[in-house]
Amino acid sequence: VQLQASGGGWVQPGGSLRLSCEASGGTLNSWTMGWFRQAPGKEREFVAAIKRSGSSRLVADSVKRRFTISRDIAKNTVLLQMSSLQPDDTAVYYCAFRYNELVVSAMSRGSQYNYWGPGTQVTVSS
């Protein structure tokens, strides 16, 4: 499976960005995809995840009022809509993928994902 992420960039505080991650290759009829981020000097942290069926989606408490995750099944793509961005959101955002649908309690664990995208930089500053 290959993951292609796009949509990162620079934005002023209070602005919005939408990240996109497309999965290709393999048999993509059951999966869980998620977003993680890592800021300089910090550990990687979970941001959001969603199942292909759409039956469950999980968003980290720290961003749930501002970030929304969705998916486009036809394109095997997940979208992360980020609004009211703050400097603390500055990080490299990584798309992650695994076959099959995880239980909700496991969706936030990076160790559960088998494939990772190269990361896309999000910078929030004035």
Backbone torsions as a table, in degrees:
resi	resn	phi	psi	omega
1	VAL	NA	133.7	175.0
2	GLN	-112.1	141.4	179.5
3	LEU	-117.8	128.8	179.3
4	GLN	-121.0	112.7	-178.7
5	ALA	-103.9	150.5	177.0
6	SER	-152.8	168.4	174.1
7	GLY	106.4	-5.8	178.0
8	GLY	-71.9	175.0	179.2
9	GLY	155.6	-162.1	-179.5
10	TRP	-105.9	140.1	177.6
11	VAL	-148.2	150.4	177.1
12	GLN	-78.2	155.9	176.6
13	PRO	-53.7	136.5	-176.7
14	GLY	92.2	-9.9	-178.2
15	GLY	-82.7	-177.8	-177.1
16	SER	-130.2	152.3	172.4
17	LEU	-144.4	154.5	173.8
18	ARG	-125.4	122.0	176.4
19	LEU	-96.0	144.7	179.2
20	SER	-129.3	142.5	177.3
21	CYS	-138.4	119.9	179.4
22	GLU	-107.3	130.9	176.2
23	ALA	-99.4	140.2	177.8
24	SER	-143.8	158.7	-177.8
25	GLY	87.3	154.3	178.3
26	GLY	73.7	-175.9	178.1
27	THR	-100.1	107.3	-168.7
28	LEU	-102.1	53.5	-179.3
29	ASN	-101.9	-1.6	175.2
30	SER	-156.6	120.0	-178.7
31	TRP	-159.2	166.6	168.4
32	THR	-126.2	131.7	177.7
33	MET	-126.1	146.5	-177.5
34	GLY	-146.8	172.4	176.0
35	TRP	-122.9	134.7	172.9
36	PHE	-126.5	161.7	177.8
37	ARG	-140.6	154.9	178.0
38	GLN	-140.6	118.3	177.1
39	ALA	-90.8	157.4	179.9
40	PRO	-55.6	129.4	177.5
41	GLY	76.3	4.9	-179.2
42	LYS	-120.3	163.1	176.9
43	GLU	-78.5	158.1	175.3
44	ARG	-63.6	139.6	178.8
45	GLU	-132.2	150.2	178.9
46	PHE	-71.0	142.4	176.9
47	VAL	-116.5	-56.2	-177.4
48	ALA	-164.9	157.3	177.5
49	ALA	-152.6	158.6	-178.6
50	ILE	-151.2	148.7	176.2
51	LYS	-90.4	153.1	179.8
52	ARG	-57.9	-39.5	-179.0
53	SER	-68.1	-18.9	-176.7
54	GLY	79.8	2.7	-176.7
55	SER	-67.9	-25.0	178.0
56	SER	-143.9	141.9	169.9
57	ARG	-139.8	147.0	-175.8
58	LEU	-132.9	133.7	178.4
59	VAL	-129.7	135.5	-179.4
60	ALA	-58.5	142.0	-179.6
61	ASP	-56.6	-34.0	-175.7
62	SER	-66.5	-19.8	-176.9
63	VAL	-127.3	1.2	-168.9
64	LYS	-64.2	-23.2	177.7
65	ARG	-81.2	-9.5	-173.3
66	ARG	-123.6	-23.1	-175.6
67	PHE	-112.4	144.1	177.1
68	THR	-132.6	136.3	177.1
69	ILE	-112.2	140.5	177.8
70	SER	-146.0	173.1	179.5
71	ARG	-140.8	154.6	174.8
72	ASP	-118.9	101.3	-174.3
73	ILE	-61.0	-42.5	-176.8
74	ALA	-58.7	-29.4	-178.0
75	LYS	-106.6	2.5	-176.0
76	ASN	47.6	50.4	-174.6
77	THR	-125.9	139.8	171.6
78	VAL	-114.0	144.1	-177.9
79	LEU	-119.9	138.0	175.2
80	LEU	-119.4	106.5	177.6
81	GLN	-89.4	118.7	-176.7
82	MET	-116.3	126.4	179.5
83	SER	-128.3	168.1	-178.1
84	SER	48.0	45.9	-176.6
85	LEU	-65.9	144.5	-178.9
86	GLN	-126.1	161.6	179.6
87	PRO	-54.5	-31.5	178.7
88	ASP	-66.3	-13.6	177.3
89	ASP	-83.2	-6.9	178.4
90	THR	-62.2	124.5	-176.6
91	ALA	-177.1	170.6	166.8
92	VAL	-90.5	127.1	-177.8
93	TYR	-102.1	128.9	-177.5
94	TYR	-113.7	134.4	172.9
95	CYS	-90.0	140.2	-179.0
96	ALA	-131.9	151.6	-174.5
97	PHE	-143.2	144.3	167.9
98	ARG	-146.9	149.7	174.2
99	TYR	-69.5	150.5	177.3
100	ASN	73.2	162.6	-176.2
101	GLU	-96.8	125.6	179.8
102	LEU	-77.9	154.6	168.3
103	VAL	-68.1	153.9	-174.4
104	VAL	-57.0	-38.9	-176.7
105	SER	-65.1	-18.4	-178.6
106	ALA	-100.2	-9.0	-172.9
107	MET	-65.4	-22.7	-178.1
108	SER	-92.2	1.4	-176.5
109	ARG	-95.1	118.0	-179.8
110	GLY	-59.9	-31.2	-178.5
111	SER	-65.6	-15.5	-178.6
112	GLN	-83.7	-9.2	-177.0
113	TYR	-101.5	137.7	-174.4
114	ASN	-98.1	-23.7	-175.6
115	TYR	-127.6	140.1	-178.3
116	TRP	-131.7	140.6	174.4
117	GLY	-80.4	171.4	-175.6
118	PRO	-73.9	-12.2	-179.6
119	GLY	95.4	146.5	176.1
120	THR	-133.4	133.3	-174.8
121	GLN	-80.2	133.0	171.5
122	VAL	-120.4	122.6	180.0
123	THR	-122.6	125.6	179.5
124	VAL	-118.2	112.2	-179.2
125	SER	-159.8	161.1	177.9
126	SER	-101.6	NA	NA
